[in-house]
Amino acid sequence: MKKYTVVEYEESDFDEVKNGMTNQEATEILDSLPRGWFPYRHPSYDKHVSSSDYDNYRICCALDLAIKALEGEKHG
């Protein structure tokens, strides 16, 4: 015998996430994003960087800034 659980989301579920997410929850989500798209947190610059390295670096920096802002930390 197989049993299945079906979850049906309603608009109110999405509204609850949008209006009720805490900074801590958002920080945890951003900080735990799989780095499969970005194989490193902050790529190092060297003579052999590609445009994807540059794009990944910008994404990683943006994520770090968002996390710091949500945590209330100052950045320089």
PEVEN-V822672 format. One record per helix or strand. SS is the DSSP state (h for helix, s for strand). FROM is the first residue (numbers start at 1). TO is the last residue. If there is no record, write none. Layout:
ss=SS from=FROM to=TO
ss=SS from=FROM to=TO
This chain:
ss=h from=11 to=20
ss=h from=23 to=31
ss=h from=51 to=71
